[in-house]
Amino acid sequence: MCEANVYLVEGEEPKLIMEAVDTVEPEDGGLRLISIFGDQKFIKAQIHSLSLVDHNIFLKT
Amino acid sequence: MCEANVYLVEGEEPKLIMEAVDTVEPEDGGLRLISIFGDQKFIKAQIHSLSLVDHNIFLKT
C-alpha cells in the first residue's frame, strides 16, 4: 500500500499529524486528510513537499 | 515502491506530466518533480490533491 505519514513542518521538529494517509484534498482554505482506514482530519495547512518512497508528506501553515 | 504519476488538472482531462515520481519540492513559485530514476522536471504549478493508493498526484496552475 502506498499510504504516507503526514507531518507539519513548524519549528525544528516535524510534527506527526496523521499516519496511513491515502487522500489529501483542499477544503476551506486547508486540507482534508483521509487515511486508508477511512479516518478523516482537517488541518489548516498547505502541502509543502512530498517524499513518497519514504512515505512522507510535509505540510506547512 | 510508492512512486506516483503526476497529472496537471486543467480543462476536462487531467494531463500526465511525469510518471514514477518520488519527490515533489517547492521551487521558484513552482514545483520540482524528481522520479525514482532521478529524472527531474520543473513545472509552474501547485499541488492540488493526492490519491496515494491510486498512485496519483494532481497539480493545478
Backbone of each chain as nested JSON, in Angstrom:
{
  "chains": [
    {"id": "A", "residues": [
      {"number": 1, "name": "MET", "atoms": {"N": [0.85, -1.202, 0.0], "CA": [0.0, 0.0, 0.0], "C": [0.882, 1.247, 0.0]}},
      {"number": 2, "name": "CYS", "atoms": {"N": [0.352, 2.284, -0.621], "CA": [1.158, 3.489, -0.768], "C": [0.643, 4.647, 0.052]}},
      {"number": 3, "name": "GLU", "atoms": {"N": [0.184, 4.364, 1.216], "CA": [-0.205, 5.442, 2.117], "C": [1.048, 6.147, 2.62]}},
      {"number": 4, "name": "ALA", "atoms": {"N": [0.855, 7.308, 3.262], "CA": [2.005, 8.065, 3.755], "C": [1.691, 8.685, 5.116]}},
      {"number": 5, "name": "ASN", "atoms": {"N": [2.727, 9.072, 5.801], "CA": [2.572, 9.793, 7.066], "C": [2.628, 11.289, 6.793]}},
      {"number": 6, "name": "VAL", "atoms": {"N": [1.74, 12.024, 7.429], "CA": [1.659, 13.459, 7.208], "C": [2.285, 14.191, 8.389]}},
      {"number": 7, "name": "TYR", "atoms": {"N": [3.232, 15.044, 8.08], "CA": [3.927, 15.832, 9.097], "C": [3.708, 17.314, 8.846]}},
      {"number": 8, "name": "LEU", "atoms": {"N": [3.559, 18.061, 9.934], "CA": [3.519, 19.511, 9.851], "C": [4.9, 20.044, 10.194]}},
      {"number": 9, "name": "VAL", "atoms": {"N": [5.463, 20.827, 9.269], "CA": [6.802, 21.381, 9.486], "C": [6.672, 22.79, 10.042]}},
      {"number": 10, "name": "GLU", "atoms": {"N": [6.953, 22.911, 11.302], "CA": [6.889, 24.191, 12.007], "C": [7.925, 24.087, 13.098]}},
      {"number": 11, "name": "GLY", "atoms": {"N": [8.829, 25.043, 13.153], "CA": [9.874, 24.934, 14.156], "C": [10.875, 23.871, 13.745]}},
      {"number": 12, "name": "GLU", "atoms": {"N": [11.517, 23.258, 14.709], "CA": [12.649, 22.376, 14.399], "C": [12.251, 20.959, 14.028]}},
      {"number": 13, "name": "GLU", "atoms": {"N": [11.302, 20.4, 14.773], "CA": [10.945, 19.003, 14.558], "C": [9.632, 18.885, 13.787]}},
      {"number": 14, "name": "PRO", "atoms": {"N": [9.613, 18.16, 12.662], "CA": [8.323, 17.898, 12.012], "C": [7.4, 17.164, 12.993]}},
      {"number": 15, "name": "LYS", "atoms": {"N": [6.153, 17.587, 13.018], "CA": [5.18, 17.027, 13.966], "C": [4.242, 16.08, 13.225]}},
      {"number": 16, "name": "LEU", "atoms": {"N": [4.148, 14.858, 13.677], "CA": [3.285, 13.874, 13.01], "C": [1.826, 14.232, 13.223]}},
      {"number": 17, "name": "ILE", "atoms": {"N": [1.093, 14.405, 12.131], "CA": [-0.317, 14.778, 12.19], "C": [-1.215, 13.553, 12.023]}},
      {"number": 18, "name": "MET", "atoms": {"N": [-0.852, 12.694, 11.059], "CA": [-1.714, 11.534, 10.771], "C": [-0.902, 10.486, 10.037]}},
      {"number": 19, "name": "GLU", "atoms": {"N": [-1.17, 9.228, 10.363], "CA": [-0.485, 8.115, 9.698], "C": [-1.398, 7.481, 8.652]}},
      {"number": 20, "name": "ALA", "atoms": {"N": [-0.782, 6.746, 7.745], "CA": [-1.517, 5.919, 6.774], "C": [-2.509, 6.719, 5.951]}},
      {"number": 21, "name": "VAL", "atoms": {"N": [-2.075, 7.895, 5.5], "CA": [-2.958, 8.768, 4.723], "C": [-2.981, 8.341, 3.254]}},
      {"number": 22, "name": "ASP", "atoms": {"N": [-4.174, 8.231, 2.735], "CA": [-4.359, 7.906, 1.313], "C": [-4.639, 9.16, 0.505]}},
      {"number": 23, "name": "THR", "atoms": {"N": [-5.641, 9.947, 0.979], "CA": [-6.139, 11.064, 0.186], "C": [-5.908, 12.397, 0.904]}},
      {"number": 24, "name": "VAL", "atoms": {"N": [-5.468, 13.379, 0.136], "CA": [-5.334, 14.747, 0.64], "C": [-6.075, 15.651, -0.338]}},
      {"number": 25, "name": "GLU", "atoms": {"N": [-7.065, 16.368, 0.162], "CA": [-7.886, 17.213, -0.702], "C": [-7.989, 18.619, -0.116]}},
      {"number": 26, "name": "PRO", "atoms": {"N": [-8.033, 19.637, -0.996], "CA": [-8.206, 21.004, -0.491], "C": [-9.62, 21.199, 0.024]}},
      {"number": 27, "name": "GLU", "atoms": {"N": [-9.75, 21.931, 1.122], "CA": [-11.083, 22.222, 1.687], "C": [-11.006, 23.452, 2.569]}},
      {"number": 28, "name": "ASP", "atoms": {"N": [-11.834, 24.446, 2.266], "CA": [-11.985, 25.627, 3.128], "C": [-10.659, 26.244, 3.557]}},
      {"number": 29, "name": "GLY", "atoms": {"N": [-9.761, 26.426, 2.65], "CA": [-8.503, 27.069, 2.982], "C": [-7.535, 26.183, 3.738]}},
      {"number": 30, "name": "GLY", "atoms": {"N": [-7.851, 24.902, 3.832], "CA": [-6.951, 23.945, 4.474], "C": [-6.961, 22.641, 3.702]}},
      {"number": 31, "name": "LEU", "atoms": {"N": [-6.71, 21.551, 4.399], "CA": [-6.637, 20.245, 3.753], "C": [-7.45, 19.221, 4.534]}},
      {"number": 32, "name": "ARG", "atoms": {"N": [-8.152, 18.38, 3.816], "CA": [-8.783, 17.218, 4.437], "C": [-7.897, 16.004, 4.189]}},
      {"number": 33, "name": "LEU", "atoms": {"N": [-7.501, 15.341, 5.252], "CA": [-6.678, 14.132, 5.18], "C": [-7.584, 12.929, 5.426]}},
      {"number": 34, "name": "ILE", "atoms": {"N": [-7.463, 11.915, 4.587], "CA": [-8.279, 10.705, 4.764], "C": [-7.338, 9.508, 4.761]}},
      {"number": 35, "name": "SER", "atoms": {"N": [-7.391, 8.725, 5.82], "CA": [-6.48, 7.579, 5.929], "C": [-7.042, 6.376, 5.187]}},
      {"number": 36, "name": "ILE", "atoms": {"N": [-6.212, 5.356, 5.052], "CA": [-6.671, 4.13, 4.387], "C": [-7.739, 3.417, 5.224]}},
      {"number": 37, "name": "PHE", "atoms": {"N": [-7.894, 3.806, 6.487], "CA": [-8.921, 3.218, 7.343], "C": [-10.217, 4.037, 7.319]}},
      {"number": 38, "name": "GLY", "atoms": {"N": [-10.202, 5.155, 6.585], "CA": [-11.385, 5.99, 6.485], "C": [-11.439, 7.111, 7.507]}},
      {"number": 39, "name": "ASP", "atoms": {"N": [-10.48, 7.155, 8.415], "CA": [-10.42, 8.27, 9.363], "C": [-10.186, 9.572, 8.608]}},
      {"number": 40, "name": "GLN", "atoms": {"N": [-10.75, 10.654, 9.107], "CA": [-10.571, 11.937, 8.45], "C": [-10.09, 12.976, 9.445]}},
      {"number": 41, "name": "LYS", "atoms": {"N": [-9.327, 13.918, 8.936], "CA": [-8.855, 15.007, 9.77], "C": [-8.744, 16.253, 8.895]}},
      {"number": 42, "name": "PHE", "atoms": {"N": [-9.143, 17.394, 9.445], "CA": [-8.993, 18.656, 8.732], "C": [-7.864, 19.441, 9.377]}},
      {"number": 43, "name": "ILE", "atoms": {"N": [-7.009, 20.016, 8.558], "CA": [-5.929, 20.83, 9.108], "C": [-5.762, 22.094, 8.273]}},
      {"number": 44, "name": "LYS", "atoms": {"N": [-5.581, 23.212, 8.963], "CA": [-5.395, 24.494, 8.288], "C": [-3.944, 24.586, 7.859]}},
      {"number": 45, "name": "ALA", "atoms": {"N": [-3.612, 23.998, 6.755], "CA": [-2.234, 23.981, 6.276], "C": [-2.25, 23.721, 4.772]}},
      {"number": 46, "name": "GLN", "atoms": {"N": [-1.076, 23.832, 4.189], "CA": [-0.898, 23.559, 2.768], "C": [0.159, 22.471, 2.609]}},
      {"number": 47, "name": "ILE", "atoms": {"N": [0.163, 21.815, 1.461], "CA": [1.204, 20.824, 1.193], "C": [2.509, 21.55, 0.88]}},
      {"number": 48, "name": "HIS", "atoms": {"N": [3.559, 21.187, 1.554], "CA": [4.869, 21.774, 1.288], "C": [5.655, 20.908, 0.316]}},
      {"number": 49, "name": "SER", "atoms": {"N": [5.828, 19.632, 0.647], "CA": [6.604, 18.747, -0.218], "C": [6.211, 17.293, 0.028]}},
      {"number": 50, "name": "LEU", "atoms": {"N": [6.644, 16.451, -0.904], "CA": [6.34, 15.009, -0.831], "C": [7.626, 14.22, -0.993]}},
      {"number": 51, "name": "SER", "atoms": {"N": [7.707, 13.122, -0.247], "CA": [8.796, 12.168, -0.437], "C": [8.151, 10.791, -0.347]}},
      {"number": 52, "name": "LEU", "atoms": {"N": [7.645, 10.34, -1.478], "CA": [6.707, 9.215, -1.458], "C": [7.365, 7.875, -1.177]}},
      {"number": 53, "name": "VAL", "atoms": {"N": [8.571, 7.678, -1.689], "CA": [9.246, 6.397, -1.438], "C": [9.501, 6.243, 0.066]}},
      {"number": 54, "name": "ASP", "atoms": {"N": [9.704, 7.375, 0.749], "CA": [9.86, 7.364, 2.209], "C": [8.521, 7.46, 2.938]}},
      {"number": 55, "name": "HIS", "atoms": {"N": [7.43, 7.531, 2.17], "CA": [6.067, 7.597, 2.751], "C": [5.843, 8.863, 3.571]}},
      {"number": 56, "name": "ASN", "atoms": {"N": [6.384, 9.977, 3.097], "CA": [6.244, 11.221, 3.848], "C": [5.565, 12.322, 3.035]}},
      {"number": 57, "name": "ILE", "atoms": {"N": [4.631, 12.994, 3.696], "CA": [4.014, 14.214, 3.175], "C": [4.29, 15.31, 4.19]}},
      {"number": 58, "name": "PHE", "atoms": {"N": [4.847, 16.425, 3.732], "CA": [5.148, 17.525, 4.636], "C": [4.214, 18.696, 4.349]}},
      {"number": 59, "name": "LEU", "atoms": {"N": [3.607, 19.197, 5.42], "CA": [2.711, 20.35, 5.323], "C": [3.366, 21.561, 5.969]}},
      {"number": 60, "name": "LYS", "atoms": {"N": [2.865, 22.725, 5.585], "CA": [3.26, 23.969, 6.259], "C": [2.011, 24.807, 6.479]}},
      {"number": 61, "name": "THR", "atoms": {"N": [2.052, 25.667, 7.464], "CA": [0.899, 26.54, 7.712], "C": [1.029, 27.789, 6.869]}}
    ]},
    {"id": "B", "residues": [
      {"number": 1, "name": "MET", "atoms": {"N": [7.144, -0.183, -4.44], "CA": [7.573, 1.22, -4.438], "C": [6.338, 2.122, -4.443]}},
      {"number": 2, "name": "CYS", "atoms": {"N": [6.498, 3.281, -3.833], "CA": [5.356, 4.168, -3.666], "C": [5.478, 5.433, -4.485]}},
      {"number": 3, "name": "GLU", "atoms": {"N": [6.024, 5.311, -5.653], "CA": [6.042, 6.451, -6.555], "C": [4.613, 6.71, -7.062]}},
      {"number": 4, "name": "ALA", "atoms": {"N": [4.426, 7.871, -7.695], "CA": [3.096, 8.223, -8.189], "C": [3.203, 8.903, -9.548]}},
      {"number": 5, "name": "ASN", "atoms": {"N": [2.081, 8.947, -10.237], "CA": [2.017, 9.671, -11.5], "C": [1.479, 11.071, -11.236]}},
      {"number": 6, "name": "VAL", "atoms": {"N": [2.096, 12.046, -11.875], "CA": [1.715, 13.44, -11.656], "C": [0.892, 13.935, -12.844]}},
      {"number": 7, "name": "TYR", "atoms": {"N": [-0.287, 14.438, -12.538], "CA": [-1.192, 14.962, -13.557], "C": [-1.454, 16.444, -13.321]}},
      {"number": 8, "name": "LEU", "atoms": {"N": [-1.555, 17.195, -14.393], "CA": [-1.981, 18.586, -14.311], "C": [-3.465, 18.642, -14.667]}},
      {"number": 9, "name": "VAL", "atoms": {"N": [-4.242, 19.206, -13.729], "CA": [-5.686, 19.298, -13.951], "C": [-6.011, 20.676, -14.505]}},
      {"number": 10, "name": "GLU", "atoms": {"N": [-6.331, 20.695, -15.771], "CA": [-6.677, 21.936, -16.491], "C": [-7.631, 21.508, -17.584]}},
      {"number": 11, "name": "GLY", "atoms": {"N": [-8.782, 22.117, -17.629], "CA": [-9.735, 21.697, -18.629], "C": [-10.351, 20.375, -18.223]}},
      {"number": 12, "name": "GLU", "atoms": {"N": [-10.746, 19.555, -19.186], "CA": [-11.549, 18.373, -18.876], "C": [-10.713, 17.158, -18.489]}},
      {"number": 13, "name": "GLU", "atoms": {"N": [-9.635, 16.928, -19.212], "CA": [-8.85, 15.721, -18.979], "C": [-7.566, 16.031, -18.213]}},
      {"number": 14, "name": "PRO", "atoms": {"N": [-7.325, 15.36, -17.1], "CA": [-6.022, 15.517, -16.457], "C": [-4.91, 15.117, -17.423]}},
      {"number": 15, "name": "LYS", "atoms": {"N": [-3.856, 15.926, -17.463], "CA": [-2.768, 15.696, -18.416], "C": [-1.566, 15.108, -17.663]}},
      {"number": 16, "name": "LEU", "atoms": {"N": [-1.089, 13.955, -18.123], "CA": [0.039, 13.302, -17.456], "C": [1.315, 14.111, -17.682]}},
      {"number": 17, "name": "ILE", "atoms": {"N": [1.946, 14.5, -16.582], "CA": [3.166, 15.312, -16.644], "C": [4.404, 14.431, -16.477]}},
      {"number": 18, "name": "MET", "atoms": {"N": [4.338, 13.513, -15.516], "CA": [5.514, 12.689, -15.225], "C": [5.082, 11.432, -14.476]}},
      {"number": 19, "name": "GLU", "atoms": {"N": [5.732, 10.326, -14.801], "CA": [5.438, 9.06, -14.131], "C": [6.509, 8.753, -13.091]}},
      {"number": 20, "name": "ALA", "atoms": {"N": [6.154, 7.853, -12.176], "CA": [7.122, 7.302, -11.211], "C": [7.807, 8.382, -10.387]}},
      {"number": 21, "name": "VAL", "atoms": {"N": [7.015, 9.37, -9.945], "CA": [7.579, 10.477, -9.176], "C": [7.74, 10.075, -7.706]}},
      {"number": 22, "name": "ASP", "atoms": {"N": [8.904, 10.357, -7.181], "CA": [9.181, 10.113, -5.762], "C": [9.056, 11.393, -4.96]}},
      {"number": 23, "name": "THR", "atoms": {"N": [9.746, 12.447, -5.423], "CA": [9.864, 13.681, -4.639], "C": [9.221, 14.859, -5.365]}},
      {"number": 24, "name": "VAL", "atoms": {"N": [8.489, 15.659, -4.596], "CA": [7.93, 16.912, -5.101], "C": [8.342, 18.0, -4.125]}},
      {"number": 25, "name": "GLU", "atoms": {"N": [9.058, 18.998, -4.631], "CA": [9.571, 20.07, -3.77], "C": [9.219, 21.423, -4.361]}},
      {"number": 26, "name": "PRO", "atoms": {"N": [8.921, 22.403, -3.494], "CA": [8.658, 23.749, -3.998], "C": [9.938, 24.391, -4.515]}},
      {"number": 27, "name": "GLU", "atoms": {"N": [9.81, 25.128, -5.614], "CA": [10.976, 25.82, -6.183], "C": [10.53, 26.969, -7.057]}},
      {"number": 28, "name": "ASP", "atoms": {"N": [10.992, 28.173, -6.75], "CA": [10.764, 29.338, -7.616], "C": [9.311, 29.507, -8.054]}},
      {"number": 29, "name": "GLY", "atoms": {"N": [8.392, 29.38, -7.121], "CA": [6.992, 29.583, -7.468], "C": [6.364, 28.431, -8.218]}},
      {"number": 30, "name": "GLY", "atoms": {"N": [7.066, 27.33, -8.309], "CA": [6.519, 26.135, -8.955], "C": [6.957, 24.905, -8.185]}},
      {"number": 31, "name": "LEU", "atoms": {"N": [7.054, 23.791, -8.889], "CA": [7.409, 22.532, -8.237], "C": [8.501, 21.808, -9.023]}},
      {"number": 32, "name": "ARG", "atoms": {"N": [9.433, 21.234, -8.303], "CA": [10.405, 20.333, -8.919], "C": [9.966, 18.897, -8.653]}},
      {"number": 33, "name": "LEU", "atoms": {"N": [9.8, 18.145, -9.73], "CA": [9.401, 16.736, -9.646], "C": [10.639, 15.883, -9.894]}},
      {"number": 34, "name": "ILE", "atoms": {"N": [10.858, 14.897, -9.042], "CA": [12.007, 14.009, -9.215], "C": [11.501, 12.577, -9.206]}},
      {"number": 35, "name": "SER", "atoms": {"N": [11.807, 11.845, -10.274], "CA": [11.306, 10.47, -10.38], "C": [12.216, 9.504, -9.638]}},
      {"number": 36, "name": "ILE", "atoms": {"N": [11.765, 8.275, -9.496], "CA": [12.584, 7.243, -8.835], "C": [13.824, 6.914, -9.663]}},
      {"number": 37, "name": "PHE", "atoms": {"N": [13.841, 7.331, -10.926], "CA": [15.007, 7.105, -11.788], "C": [15.97, 8.289, -11.772]}},
      {"number": 38, "name": "GLY", "atoms": {"N": [15.589, 9.351, -11.039], "CA": [16.445, 10.516, -10.939], "C": [16.143, 11.593, -11.967]}},
      {"number": 39, "name": "ASP", "atoms": {"N": [15.221, 11.329, -12.874], "CA": [14.809, 12.369, -13.82], "C": [14.169, 13.519, -13.059]}},
      {"number": 40, "name": "GLN", "atoms": {"N": [14.367, 14.735, -13.556], "CA": [13.782, 15.894, -12.906], "C": [12.992, 16.723, -13.899]}},
      {"number": 41, "name": "LYS", "atoms": {"N": [11.969, 17.37, -13.393], "CA": [11.173, 18.254, -14.227], "C": [10.674, 19.393, -13.36]}},
      {"number": 42, "name": "PHE", "atoms": {"N": [10.699, 20.614, -13.915], "CA": [10.137, 21.762, -13.208], "C": [8.821, 22.132, -13.861]}},
      {"number": 43, "name": "ILE", "atoms": {"N": [7.822, 22.408, -13.037], "CA": [6.545, 22.833, -13.595], "C": [5.983, 23.978, -12.757]}},
      {"number": 44, "name": "LYS", "atoms": {"N": [5.468, 24.996, -13.444], "CA": [4.879, 26.157, -12.776], "C": [3.467, 25.776, -12.346]}},
      {"number": 45, "name": "ALA", "atoms": {"N": [3.357, 25.121, -11.228], "CA": [2.053, 24.669, -10.744], "C": [2.147, 24.423, -9.251]}},
      {"number": 46, "name": "GLN", "atoms": {"N": [0.994, 24.15, -8.663], "CA": [0.912, 23.835, -7.235], "C": [0.257, 22.462, -7.082]}},
      {"number": 47, "name": "ILE", "atoms": {"N": [0.474, 21.857, -5.927], "CA": [-0.201, 20.585, -5.664], "C": [-1.664, 20.856, -5.345]}},
      {"number": 48, "name": "HIS", "atoms": {"N": [-2.553, 20.176, -6.03], "CA": [-3.984, 20.316, -5.758], "C": [-4.457, 19.247, -4.782]}},
      {"number": 49, "name": "SER", "atoms": {"N": [-4.212, 17.98, -5.104], "CA": [-4.668, 16.892, -4.239], "C": [-3.833, 15.648, -4.488]}},
      {"number": 50, "name": "LEU", "atoms": {"N": [-3.968, 14.698, -3.552], "CA": [-3.222, 13.436, -3.622], "C": [-4.187, 12.276, -3.468]}},
      {"number": 51, "name": "SER", "atoms": {"N": [-3.919, 11.217, -4.192], "CA": [-4.652, 9.963, -4.011], "C": [-3.596, 8.861, -4.096]}},
      {"number": 52, "name": "LEU", "atoms": {"N": [-2.97, 8.598, -2.957], "CA": [-1.723, 7.826, -2.975], "C": [-1.919, 6.341, -3.262]}},
      {"number": 53, "name": "VAL", "atoms": {"N": [-3.005, 5.779, -2.752], "CA": [-3.242, 4.352, -3.007], "C": [-3.43, 4.121, -4.511]}},
      {"number": 54, "name": "ASP", "atoms": {"N": [-3.991, 5.121, -5.186], "CA": [-4.129, 5.061, -6.647], "C": [-2.885, 5.585, -7.367]}},
      {"number": 55, "name": "HIS", "atoms": {"N": [-1.871, 6.007, -6.62], "CA": [-0.613, 6.49, -7.192], "C": [-0.795, 7.77, -8.006]}},
      {"number": 56, "name": "ASN", "atoms": {"N": [-1.661, 8.637, -7.539], "CA": [-1.92, 9.864, -8.291], "C": [-1.627, 11.124, -7.484]}},
      {"number": 57, "name": "ILE", "atoms": {"N": [-0.951, 12.066, -8.144], "CA": [-0.754, 13.416, -7.627], "C": [-1.375, 14.365, -8.644]}},
      {"number": 58, "name": "PHE", "atoms": {"N": [-2.256, 15.248, -8.185], "CA": [-2.896, 16.197, -9.086], "C": [-2.381, 17.604, -8.821]}},
      {"number": 59, "name": "LEU", "atoms": {"N": [-1.974, 18.265, -9.883], "CA": [-1.486, 19.643, -9.785], "C": [-2.488, 20.589, -10.429]}},
      {"number": 60, "name": "LYS", "atoms": {"N": [-2.397, 21.853, -10.039], "CA": [-3.157, 22.901, -10.725], "C": [-2.244, 24.092, -10.947]}},
      {"number": 61, "name": "THR", "atoms": {"N": [-2.552, 24.872, -11.951], "CA": [-1.743, 26.065, -12.204], "C": [-2.266, 27.221, -11.367]}}
    ]}
  ]
}
